[in-house]
Amino acid sequence: MKSNSMAVGLGVLGVIFIVLAVLYALGILQVFTSGPGNHYKHAILLVVVAVASFVAANFARPKTV
């Protein structure tokens, strides 16, 4: 099922994951963490999920000839 709207949605989701990763790395966001400080493992995980979202967006978009 290929559609532009799904590809755009996955791209937006990837951007959101990148923003969350930066916030975790800087220590601004501390949701689901054990304490204050920088949480690089959370940031790395969110970057991996963002890349997966961008790859899925690439597969979801219709190809042009």
Jmol script that loads the backbone (N, CA, C; Angstrom):
load data "model"
ATOM      1  N   MET A   1       0.841  -1.171   0.000  1.00  0.00           N
ATOM      2  CA  MET A   1       0.000   0.000   0.000  1.00  0.00           C
ATOM      3  C   MET A   1       0.889   1.238   0.000  1.00  0.00           C
ATOM      4  N   LYS A   2       0.983   1.899  -1.121  1.00  0.00           N
ATOM      5  CA  LYS A   2       1.857   3.052  -1.263  1.00  0.00           C
ATOM      6  C   LYS A   2       1.008   4.311  -1.388  1.00  0.00           C
ATOM      7  N   SER A   3       1.283   5.280  -0.539  1.00  0.00           N
ATOM      8  CA  SER A   3       0.562   6.543  -0.606  1.00  0.00           C
ATOM      9  C   SER A   3       1.465   7.669  -0.116  1.00  0.00           C
ATOM     10  N   ASN A   4       1.235   8.833  -0.671  1.00  0.00           N
ATOM     11  CA  ASN A   4       2.023   9.994  -0.264  1.00  0.00           C
ATOM     12  C   ASN A   4       1.726  10.396   1.169  1.00  0.00           C
ATOM     13  N   SER A   5       0.467  10.261   1.593  1.00  0.00           N
ATOM     14  CA  SER A   5       0.123  10.684   2.944  1.00  0.00           C
ATOM     15  C   SER A   5       0.816   9.819   3.997  1.00  0.00           C
ATOM     16  N   MET A   6       0.944   8.519   3.738  1.00  0.00           N
ATOM     17  CA  MET A   6       1.639   7.653   4.684  1.00  0.00           C
ATOM     18  C   MET A   6       3.127   7.979   4.709  1.00  0.00           C
ATOM     19  N   ALA A   7       3.695   8.265   3.557  1.00  0.00           N
ATOM     20  CA  ALA A   7       5.112   8.616   3.487  1.00  0.00           C
ATOM     21  C   ALA A   7       5.381   9.927   4.226  1.00  0.00           C
ATOM     22  N   VAL A   8       4.514  10.896   4.064  1.00  0.00           N
ATOM     23  CA  VAL A   8       4.681  12.170   4.761  1.00  0.00           C
ATOM     24  C   VAL A   8       4.516  11.974   6.268  1.00  0.00           C
ATOM     25  N   GLY A   9       3.548  11.167   6.666  1.00  0.00           N
ATOM     26  CA  GLY A   9       3.344  10.890   8.091  1.00  0.00           C
ATOM     27  C   GLY A   9       4.552  10.223   8.723  1.00  0.00           C
ATOM     28  N   LEU A  10       5.129   9.267   8.033  1.00  0.00           N
ATOM     29  CA  LEU A  10       6.328   8.603   8.555  1.00  0.00           C
ATOM     30  C   LEU A  10       7.525   9.552   8.587  1.00  0.00           C
ATOM     31  N   GLY A  11       7.614  10.445   7.612  1.00  0.00           N
ATOM     32  CA  GLY A  11       8.681  11.438   7.620  1.00  0.00           C
ATOM     33  C   GLY A  11       8.551  12.405   8.782  1.00  0.00           C
ATOM     34  N   VAL A  12       7.329  12.852   9.040  1.00  0.00           N
ATOM     35  CA  VAL A  12       7.083  13.744  10.178  1.00  0.00           C
ATOM     36  C   VAL A  12       7.392  13.024  11.487  1.00  0.00           C
ATOM     37  N   LEU A  13       7.016  11.764  11.580  1.00  0.00           N
ATOM     38  CA  LEU A  13       7.317  10.978  12.768  1.00  0.00           C
ATOM     39  C   LEU A  13       8.829  10.852  12.972  1.00  0.00           C
ATOM     40  N   GLY A  14       9.569  10.678  11.897  1.00  0.00           N
ATOM     41  CA  GLY A  14      11.024  10.622  11.984  1.00  0.00           C
ATOM     42  C   GLY A  14      11.619  11.919  12.498  1.00  0.00           C
ATOM     43  N   VAL A  15      11.083  13.048  12.043  1.00  0.00           N
ATOM     44  CA  VAL A  15      11.563  14.346  12.517  1.00  0.00           C
ATOM     45  C   VAL A  15      11.267  14.515  14.008  1.00  0.00           C
ATOM     46  N   ILE A  16      10.097  14.077  14.440  1.00  0.00           N
ATOM     47  CA  ILE A  16       9.748  14.150  15.864  1.00  0.00           C
ATOM     48  C   ILE A  16      10.721  13.309  16.685  1.00  0.00           C
ATOM     49  N   PHE A  17      11.064  12.116  16.203  1.00  0.00           N
ATOM     50  CA  PHE A  17      12.017  11.274  16.918  1.00  0.00           C
ATOM     51  C   PHE A  17      13.398  11.918  16.993  1.00  0.00           C
ATOM     52  N   ILE A  18      13.807  12.616  15.947  1.00  0.00           N
ATOM     53  CA  ILE A  18      15.102  13.317  15.961  1.00  0.00           C
ATOM     54  C   ILE A  18      15.085  14.432  17.008  1.00  0.00           C
ATOM     55  N   VAL A  19      13.993  15.194  17.062  1.00  0.00           N
ATOM     56  CA  VAL A  19      13.887  16.270  18.049  1.00  0.00           C
ATOM     57  C   VAL A  19      13.922  15.693  19.462  1.00  0.00           C
ATOM     58  N   LEU A  20      13.200  14.598  19.693  1.00  0.00           N
ATOM     59  CA  LEU A  20      13.223  13.965  21.015  1.00  0.00           C
ATOM     60  C   LEU A  20      14.616  13.448  21.359  1.00  0.00           C
ATOM     61  N   ALA A  21      15.335  12.921  20.376  1.00  0.00           N
ATOM     62  CA  ALA A  21      16.689  12.431  20.620  1.00  0.00           C
ATOM     63  C   ALA A  21      17.607  13.570  21.057  1.00  0.00           C
ATOM     64  N   VAL A  22      17.492  14.709  20.410  1.00  0.00           N
ATOM     65  CA  VAL A  22      18.313  15.864  20.788  1.00  0.00           C
ATOM     66  C   VAL A  22      17.968  16.319  22.201  1.00  0.00           C
ATOM     67  N   LEU A  23      16.681  16.340  22.526  1.00  0.00           N
ATOM     68  CA  LEU A  23      16.270  16.763  23.865  1.00  0.00           C
ATOM     69  C   LEU A  23      16.775  15.802  24.936  1.00  0.00           C
ATOM     70  N   TYR A  24      16.745  14.500  24.658  1.00  0.00           N
ATOM     71  CA  TYR A  24      17.295  13.524  25.599  1.00  0.00           C
ATOM     72  C   TYR A  24      18.807  13.692  25.737  1.00  0.00           C
ATOM     73  N   ALA A  25      19.507  13.913  24.639  1.00  0.00           N
ATOM     74  CA  ALA A  25      20.962  14.034  24.686  1.00  0.00           C
ATOM     75  C   ALA A  25      21.399  15.281  25.454  1.00  0.00           C
ATOM     76  N   LEU A  26      20.633  16.342  25.352  1.00  0.00           N
ATOM     77  CA  LEU A  26      20.969  17.571  26.065  1.00  0.00           C
ATOM     78  C   LEU A  26      20.523  17.540  27.523  1.00  0.00           C
ATOM     79  N   GLY A  27      19.708  16.561  27.900  1.00  0.00           N
ATOM     80  CA  GLY A  27      19.237  16.457  29.273  1.00  0.00           C
ATOM     81  C   GLY A  27      18.016  17.294  29.567  1.00  0.00           C
ATOM     82  N   ILE A  28      17.393  17.843  28.540  1.00  0.00           N
ATOM     83  CA  ILE A  28      16.203  18.671  28.734  1.00  0.00           C
ATOM     84  C   ILE A  28      14.977  17.797  28.998  1.00  0.00           C
ATOM     85  N   LEU A  29      14.862  16.707  28.271  1.00  0.00           N
ATOM     86  CA  LEU A  29      13.735  15.794  28.422  1.00  0.00           C
ATOM     87  C   LEU A  29      14.173  14.600  29.264  1.00  0.00           C
ATOM     88  N   GLN A  30      13.391  14.272  30.282  1.00  0.00           N
ATOM     89  CA  GLN A  30      13.770  13.188  31.186  1.00  0.00           C
ATOM     90  C   GLN A  30      12.582  12.273  31.478  1.00  0.00           C
ATOM     91  N   VAL A  31      11.755  12.025  30.474  1.00  0.00           N
ATOM     92  CA  VAL A  31      10.598  11.149  30.637  1.00  0.00           C
ATOM     93  C   VAL A  31      11.075   9.702  30.574  1.00  0.00           C
ATOM     94  N   PHE A  32      10.577   8.848  31.449  1.00  0.00           N
ATOM     95  CA  PHE A  32      10.923   7.428  31.530  1.00  0.00           C
ATOM     96  C   PHE A  32      12.397   7.195  31.823  1.00  0.00           C
ATOM     97  N   THR A  33      13.004   8.073  32.608  1.00  0.00           N
ATOM     98  CA  THR A  33      14.402   7.900  32.996  1.00  0.00           C
ATOM     99  C   THR A  33      14.494   7.744  34.504  1.00  0.00           C
ATOM    100  N   SER A  34      15.646   7.279  34.950  1.00  0.00           N
ATOM    101  CA  SER A  34      15.820   7.025  36.373  1.00  0.00           C
ATOM    102  C   SER A  34      16.272   8.260  37.143  1.00  0.00           C
ATOM    103  N   GLY A  35      16.762   9.258  36.467  1.00  0.00           N
ATOM    104  CA  GLY A  35      17.228  10.436  37.171  1.00  0.00           C
ATOM    105  C   GLY A  35      17.623  11.542  36.227  1.00  0.00           C
ATOM    106  N   PRO A  36      18.073  12.674  36.785  1.00  0.00           N
ATOM    107  CA  PRO A  36      18.463  13.803  35.936  1.00  0.00           C
ATOM    108  C   PRO A  36      19.784  13.549  35.223  1.00  0.00           C
ATOM    109  N   GLY A  37      20.016  14.324  34.188  1.00  0.00           N
ATOM    110  CA  GLY A  37      21.267  14.225  33.435  1.00  0.00           C
ATOM    111  C   GLY A  37      21.013  13.877  31.981  1.00  0.00           C
ATOM    112  N   ASN A  38      22.111  13.708  31.256  1.00  0.00           N
ATOM    113  CA  ASN A  38      22.029  13.345  29.844  1.00  0.00           C
ATOM    114  C   ASN A  38      21.760  11.852  29.720  1.00  0.00           C
ATOM    115  N   HIS A  39      20.904  11.494  28.796  1.00  0.00           N
ATOM    116  CA  HIS A  39      20.545  10.101  28.587  1.00  0.00           C
ATOM    117  C   HIS A  39      20.859   9.728  27.142  1.00  0.00           C
ATOM    118  N   TYR A  40      22.126   9.368  26.924  1.00  0.00           N
ATOM    119  CA  TYR A  40      22.585   9.100  25.568  1.00  0.00           C
ATOM    120  C   TYR A  40      22.014   7.807  25.010  1.00  0.00           C
ATOM    121  N   LYS A  41      21.737   6.823  25.849  1.00  0.00           N
ATOM    122  CA  LYS A  41      21.155   5.570  25.344  1.00  0.00           C
ATOM    123  C   LYS A  41      19.763   5.816  24.782  1.00  0.00           C
ATOM    124  N   HIS A  42      18.983   6.658  25.445  1.00  0.00           N
ATOM    125  CA  HIS A  42      17.663   6.994  24.925  1.00  0.00           C
ATOM    126  C   HIS A  42      17.788   7.750  23.606  1.00  0.00           C
ATOM    127  N   ALA A  43      18.757   8.645  23.533  1.00  0.00           N
ATOM    128  CA  ALA A  43      18.951   9.427  22.316  1.00  0.00           C
ATOM    129  C   ALA A  43      19.358   8.532  21.149  1.00  0.00           C
ATOM    130  N   ILE A  44      20.250   7.590  21.398  1.00  0.00           N
ATOM    131  CA  ILE A  44      20.683   6.670  20.341  1.00  0.00           C
ATOM    132  C   ILE A  44      19.515   5.822  19.865  1.00  0.00           C
ATOM    133  N   LEU A  45      18.706   5.335  20.803  1.00  0.00           N
ATOM    134  CA  LEU A  45      17.540   4.534  20.440  1.00  0.00           C
ATOM    135  C   LEU A  45      16.567   5.344  19.585  1.00  0.00           C
ATOM    136  N   LEU A  46      16.335   6.592  19.944  1.00  0.00           N
ATOM    137  CA  LEU A  46      15.419   7.420  19.171  1.00  0.00           C
ATOM    138  C   LEU A  46      15.969   7.741  17.783  1.00  0.00           C
ATOM    139  N   VAL A  47      17.281   7.892  17.653  1.00  0.00           N
ATOM    140  CA  VAL A  47      17.872   8.111  16.326  1.00  0.00           C
ATOM    141  C   VAL A  47      17.690   6.870  15.459  1.00  0.00           C
ATOM    142  N   VAL A  48      17.872   5.699  16.049  1.00  0.00           N
ATOM    143  CA  VAL A  48      17.673   4.448  15.293  1.00  0.00           C
ATOM    144  C   VAL A  48      16.222   4.326  14.840  1.00  0.00           C
ATOM    145  N   VAL A  49      15.288   4.652  15.718  1.00  0.00           N
ATOM    146  CA  VAL A  49      13.867   4.594  15.354  1.00  0.00           C
ATOM    147  C   VAL A  49      13.548   5.640  14.284  1.00  0.00           C
ATOM    148  N   ALA A  50      14.185   6.802  14.346  1.00  0.00           N
ATOM    149  CA  ALA A  50      13.968   7.835  13.330  1.00  0.00           C
ATOM    150  C   ALA A  50      14.472   7.370  11.969  1.00  0.00           C
ATOM    151  N   VAL A  51      15.637   6.746  11.937  1.00  0.00           N
ATOM    152  CA  VAL A  51      16.164   6.233  10.664  1.00  0.00           C
ATOM    153  C   VAL A  51      15.233   5.156  10.105  1.00  0.00           C
ATOM    154  N   ALA A  52      14.734   4.291  10.975  1.00  0.00           N
ATOM    155  CA  ALA A  52      13.790   3.264  10.526  1.00  0.00           C
ATOM    156  C   ALA A  52      12.517   3.904   9.972  1.00  0.00           C
ATOM    157  N   SER A  53      12.084   4.983  10.578  1.00  0.00           N
ATOM    158  CA  SER A  53      10.901   5.687  10.088  1.00  0.00           C
ATOM    159  C   SER A  53      11.154   6.309   8.720  1.00  0.00           C
ATOM    160  N   PHE A  54      12.343   6.879   8.525  1.00  0.00           N
ATOM    161  CA  PHE A  54      12.670   7.450   7.217  1.00  0.00           C
ATOM    162  C   PHE A  54      12.783   6.371   6.143  1.00  0.00           C
ATOM    163  N   VAL A  55      13.322   5.225   6.491  1.00  0.00           N
ATOM    164  CA  VAL A  55      13.399   4.113   5.538  1.00  0.00           C
ATOM    165  C   VAL A  55      12.000   3.634   5.181  1.00  0.00           C
ATOM    166  N   ALA A  56      11.132   3.525   6.180  1.00  0.00           N
ATOM    167  CA  ALA A  56       9.753   3.114   5.915  1.00  0.00           C
ATOM    168  C   ALA A  56       9.031   4.144   5.057  1.00  0.00           C
ATOM    169  N   ALA A  57       9.306   5.425   5.272  1.00  0.00           N
ATOM    170  CA  ALA A  57       8.700   6.472   4.440  1.00  0.00           C
ATOM    171  C   ALA A  57       9.160   6.349   3.004  1.00  0.00           C
ATOM    172  N   ASN A  58      10.412   5.977   2.796  1.00  0.00           N
ATOM    173  CA  ASN A  58      10.914   5.794   1.441  1.00  0.00           C
ATOM    174  C   ASN A  58      10.200   4.640   0.743  1.00  0.00           C
ATOM    175  N   PHE A  59       9.949   3.566   1.471  1.00  0.00           N
ATOM    176  CA  PHE A  59       9.240   2.446   0.876  1.00  0.00           C
ATOM    177  C   PHE A  59       7.759   2.725   0.707  1.00  0.00           C
ATOM    178  N   ALA A  60       7.186   3.622   1.496  1.00  0.00           N
ATOM    179  CA  ALA A  60       5.756   3.883   1.451  1.00  0.00           C
ATOM    180  C   ALA A  60       5.361   4.830   0.310  1.00  0.00           C
ATOM    181  N   ARG A  61       6.299   5.606  -0.169  1.00  0.00           N
ATOM    182  CA  ARG A  61       5.937   6.561  -1.213  1.00  0.00           C
ATOM    183  C   ARG A  61       5.863   5.880  -2.570  1.00  0.00           C
ATOM    184  N   PRO A  62       4.959   6.344  -3.404  1.00  0.00           N
ATOM    185  CA  PRO A  62       4.895   5.786  -4.767  1.00  0.00           C
ATOM    186  C   PRO A  62       6.100   6.227  -5.587  1.00  0.00           C
ATOM    187  N   LYS A  63       6.645   5.325  -6.339  1.00  0.00           N
ATOM    188  CA  LYS A  63       7.827   5.615  -7.156  1.00  0.00           C
ATOM    189  C   LYS A  63       7.417   6.266  -8.458  1.00  0.00           C
ATOM    190  N   THR A  64       8.209   7.243  -8.897  1.00  0.00           N
ATOM    191  CA  THR A  64       7.948   7.877 -10.195  1.00  0.00           C
ATOM    192  C   THR A  64       8.957   7.316 -11.203  1.00  0.00           C
ATOM    193  N   VAL A  65       8.561   7.283 -12.427  1.00  0.00           N
ATOM    194  CA  VAL A  65       9.405   6.705 -13.469  1.00  0.00           C
ATOM    195  C   VAL A  65      10.335   7.746 -14.044  1.00  0.00           C
TER     196      VAL A  65
END
end "model"
wireframe off; spacefill off
backbone 0.3
color backbone group
